[in-house]
Amino acid sequence: MDIRTGTTVMLFLLAAMLAAPASAGVALVSNEGSGSLSLIDTASDTVIGEIKTGGKPRGAAVNAARKFAYVSEQSSNGLLIIDVEKRSVVREVDLGESPEGVYISRDGSLVSAAVELDNSVVFVDTASGAVAFRVKIRAENPEHAVFSPDGRFVYVSAEEDDKVEIIDVAARKSIAQLTLAMRPRGIAFTPDGAKAYVACERADTVFVLDAREHKVLRSIKAGLRSNGLTMNPDGKHVYVSNGGDGNVMVIDTARDEVTATIPVGQRPWNMSITRDGKKLYVANGRSNSVTVIDTLKNAVITTVPVGQAPWGVQVLD
């Protein structure tokens, strides 16, 4: 099976999964090493499907109505758009070399994709399914390009730099850089948009930013090689994965202090949380697994074997 055919099959089956009724939801796991997509049922926390693609799926985003899904595919340098209701791939958008993180604005009008080797962020208009504009950034090797809750700004982490770059979406240009520490990666905003958290892998630190004034407020000591960040929907806690320590730390956003540490698998990476905030899914890149955490108890529920080198998880519930 060639990459394009395999990817189309993967996305057709994903669309079918999303369109079908489910008791809870589905966690979509992108396995970079095995070129596969694992589908975890979030009610039973078991794998209910794994599709070999021959490609390298990475970031994924779904609009609030679950009508369209957006998946970055590194091997074809594309963003694939799926009409979930019709269960078909409606468009493949060329992004540039090595796309990674994919995010959608809260109003669903734009999808952002960080394109590593092009040093740019591509914005796709969800109404037309075409590239709306591309913003070149000065920082090296963007990995994540995350919308602020109001959609006005996109914060971009540059993993081969010590900068977070800020894009004004309406102006379609970069307006600021914040110097943090080497290898910034995961980004998460509080729901009210007041603060942003950025994990810097080589500093073992999470930086807290004023997301309205675009300035650094403070830093929080994290674990070894901190990278992924996910905000609880209630805004009270943010979770950071520490790749070198094999754990996830819980940060209280009122005090900006670590309140719990939860052991997971090897090299935990990107994460996702259910809409009710009760379960956190953590991709363990070197354990080929996903750890499921009960966020009320800050305890592991189970560990689910998936494909090789999972990049991240996107919960669809």
C-alpha positions in Angstrom: 0.0 0.0 0.0 1.5 3.4 -0.9 1.4 6.3 1.5 -1.4 8.3 -0.2 -3.7 5.2 -0.5 -2.9 4.1 3.0 -3.6 7.6 4.4 -6.9 7.8 2.6 -7.9 4.5 4.1 -6.9 5.6 7.5 -8.9 8.8 7.3 -12.0 7.1 5.8 -12.0 4.8 8.8 -11.3 7.6 11.2 -14.3 9.5 9.8 -16.5 6.5 10.2 -15.4 6.2 13.8 -16.1 9.8 14.5 -19.6 9.6 12.8 -20.6 6.5 14.7 -22.4 6.8 18.0 -20.2 6.0 21.0 -20.8 5.7 24.7 -17.9 8.1 25.5 -15.5 9.0 22.8 -12.4 8.1 20.9 -8.8 9.0 21.6 -6.8 9.3 18.4 -3.1 8.4 18.8 -0.6 9.3 16.1 2.2 6.8 16.0 5.2 8.3 14.2 7.4 5.3 14.3 5.0 2.7 12.9 3.1 5.0 10.5 -0.1 4.1 12.2 -3.2 5.5 13.9 -4.4 3.8 17.1 -8.1 4.4 18.1 -8.8 4.0 21.8 -12.3 3.8 23.1 -12.4 6.2 26.1 -15.2 4.3 27.9 -13.2 1.0 28.1 -9.7 2.4 27.5 -8.9 -0.3 25.0 -7.7 -0.1 21.4 -10.5 -0.7 19.0 -8.6 -0.2 15.8 -5.1 0.4 14.4 -4.6 1.4 10.8 -1.2 1.1 9.0 -0.7 4.2 6.8 2.9 3.9 5.6 3.2 7.6 6.4 4.0 9.7 9.5 0.9 11.1 11.1 1.5 13.8 13.8 -0.9 16.5 14.9 -4.7 16.3 14.8 -7.6 18.7 15.5 -11.3 18.4 15.2 -13.9 21.3 15.1 -16.4 21.6 18.0 -19.2 20.1 16.0 -17.0 17.1 14.9 -18.0 17.8 11.3 -14.4 18.0 10.1 -11.1 16.5 11.2 -7.7 17.9 10.3 -4.6 15.7 10.3 -1.0 16.7 9.5 0.9 14.1 7.5 4.7 14.5 7.5 5.5 12.2 4.7 3.2 14.0 2.2 3.8 17.4 3.8 0.0 17.9 3.8 -3.0 18.6 5.9 -5.9 16.3 5.2 -9.4 17.5 5.6 -12.2 15.0 6.3 -15.9 15.6 6.0 -17.0 13.4 8.9 -20.7 13.3 7.9 -19.9 12.2 4.3 -17.2 9.9 5.5 -14.8 11.1 2.9 -11.5 13.1 2.4 -12.6 16.3 0.8 -9.2 18.0 0.4 -5.4 17.6 0.9 -3.7 20.9 1.5 0.0 21.4 0.8 1.6 22.9 3.9 5.4 22.7 3.3 8.1 20.5 4.5 7.6 18.6 7.8 4.3 19.8 9.3 3.8 19.0 13.0 1.3 20.5 15.5 -2.2 21.3 14.3 -4.7 23.4 16.1 -8.1 25.0 15.5 -9.5 28.4 16.6 -12.3 28.3 19.1 -14.7 29.8 16.5 -13.6 27.0 14.1 -12.8 29.4 11.3 -9.0 28.7 11.0 -6.7 25.8 11.4 -3.0 26.5 12.2 -0.2 24.1 11.3 3.4 24.6 12.4 5.7 23.7 9.5 9.2 22.9 10.9 11.6 23.1 8.0 9.8 26.0 6.3 10.0 28.1 9.6 6.4 29.1 9.1 2.8 28.7 10.4 0.2 28.0 7.8 -3.4 29.1 8.4 -6.1 27.1 6.6 -9.6 28.6 6.1 -12.0 26.0 7.2 -14.9 27.4 5.1 -13.0 27.1 1.8 -10.5 24.3 2.8 -7.7 26.3 1.3 -4.6 28.1 2.7 -5.7 31.6 3.8 -2.2 32.8 4.6 1.3 31.8 5.8 3.4 33.6 8.4 7.1 33.3 8.4 8.7 33.3 11.8 12.2 34.2 12.9 12.6 31.5 15.5 13.9 28.1 14.4 11.9 25.0 13.8 8.3 25.6 15.0 6.5 22.7 16.6 3.3 24.0 18.1 1.2 27.0 17.0 -1.6 27.4 19.5 -4.5 29.8 19.3 -5.3 32.0 22.3 -8.9 31.4 23.5 -10.2 34.5 21.8 -8.4 33.6 18.6 -6.6 37.0 18.3 -3.1 35.5 18.7 -1.2 32.3 18.0 1.8 31.4 20.3 4.5 29.5 18.4 7.1 27.3 20.2 10.4 27.0 18.3 12.2 23.8 19.4 15.6 24.7 18.0 15.6 28.2 19.7 14.9 29.8 23.0 11.9 31.8 21.8 8.2 31.8 21.7 6.9 33.9 18.8 3.6 35.6 18.8 1.5 36.0 15.7 -1.3 38.6 15.4 -3.9 36.6 13.4 -5.8 39.6 12.0 -2.7 41.4 11.0 -1.2 38.2 9.6 2.3 38.8 11.0 4.6 38.1 13.8 4.5 40.9 16.4 6.8 39.8 19.2 9.2 37.2 20.5 9.6 36.2 24.1 13.0 34.8 25.2 12.5 31.9 27.6 15.0 29.0 27.5 16.2 26.5 25.0 13.8 24.2 23.2 10.3 25.5 24.1 7.7 22.9 23.1 4.2 22.5 24.6 1.9 25.5 25.1 -1.4 25.8 27.0 -3.7 28.8 27.8 -6.0 29.2 30.7 -9.6 29.3 29.4 -9.9 33.0 30.1 -6.8 33.7 28.1 -5.1 35.5 30.9 -2.1 33.2 31.1 -0.1 30.9 28.9 2.2 28.1 30.0 5.2 27.0 27.9 7.4 24.0 28.7 11.1 24.4 27.9 12.7 21.0 27.5 16.3 21.8 28.0 15.7 24.0 31.0 13.4 21.5 32.7 11.1 24.5 33.3 7.6 25.7 32.6 7.3 29.4 32.0 4.2 31.4 33.0 3.3 34.2 30.6 0.9 37.1 30.7 -1.0 36.3 27.5 -2.6 39.7 27.3 0.5 41.8 27.7 2.8 39.2 26.2 5.4 39.1 28.9 7.0 36.6 31.2 5.6 36.4 34.7 7.5 33.6 36.4 9.0 30.2 36.0 8.1 26.8 37.6 10.7 24.1 38.0 9.4 21.0 36.3 11.0 17.6 35.7 13.7 16.4 33.3 13.0 17.4 29.7 9.6 18.9 30.2 7.7 19.1 26.9 4.0 18.5 26.6 1.3 20.7 28.2 -2.4 20.3 28.5 -4.9 22.5 30.4 -7.8 21.1 32.3 -11.0 22.7 30.9 -11.8 24.1 34.3 -8.6 26.1 34.2 -7.5 25.1 37.7 -4.7 22.7 36.7 -2.3 22.4 33.8 -0.4 19.1 33.2 3.3 18.9 32.0 4.9 15.8 30.7 8.6 15.2 31.7 10.2 13.1 29.1 13.4 12.3 31.0 11.7 11.5 34.2 8.8 9.5 32.8 6.1 11.4 34.7 3.5 14.0 34.5 3.3 16.9 37.0 0.2 18.7 38.0 0.4 22.5 38.3 -2.1 24.5 40.3 -2.8 27.5 38.1 -3.9 29.7 41.0 -0.6 29.3 42.9 1.6 28.3 39.9 3.0 25.5 42.0 3.4 21.7 41.3 1.0 19.8 43.5 1.4 16.2 42.3 3.6 14.0 40.3 2.3 10.9 38.5 4.6 8.2 37.0 3.7 7.2 33.4 5.7 5.5 30.6 9.1 6.3 29.0 9.4 9.7 27.2 5.9 11.0 27.8 5.1 13.5 25.0 1.9 15.2 23.9 -1.3 14.8 25.8 -5.1 15.4 25.6 -7.9 15.6 28.1 -11.6 14.8 28.0 -14.1 17.6 27.8 -15.2 17.0 31.4 -11.6 17.2 32.5 -11.7 13.8 34.3 -9.3 11.8 32.2 -5.9 12.7 30.8 -4.3 10.7 28.0 -0.5 10.7 27.7 1.5 9.5 24.7 4.6 7.6 25.9 7.0 7.8 22.9 9.5 5.2 24.0 7.1 2.8 25.7 4.8 2.6 22.7 1.8 3.2 25.0 -0.7 5.7 26.3 -1.2 6.2 30.0 -4.7 7.1 31.2 -4.8 9.3 34.3 -7.7 10.0 36.6 -7.4 13.7 37.2 -9.6 13.7 40.3 -7.3 11.3 42.1 -4.1 12.1 40.2 -3.6 8.4 39.7 -3.1 6.1 36.8 -6.1 4.2 35.6 -4.4 2.0 33.0 -1.8 1.9 30.3 -2.8 1.1 26.8 -0.3 -0.4 24.3 -0.4 1.4 20.9 2.0 1.7 17.9 5.6 2.8 17.8 6.7 6.2 19.0 3.3 7.8 19.6 3.6 11.6 18.9 0.4 12.6 20.7 -3.2 12.1 21.5 -6.4 13.9 20.5 -9.5 13.1 22.5 -12.7 13.3 20.5 -15.7 13.1 22.9 
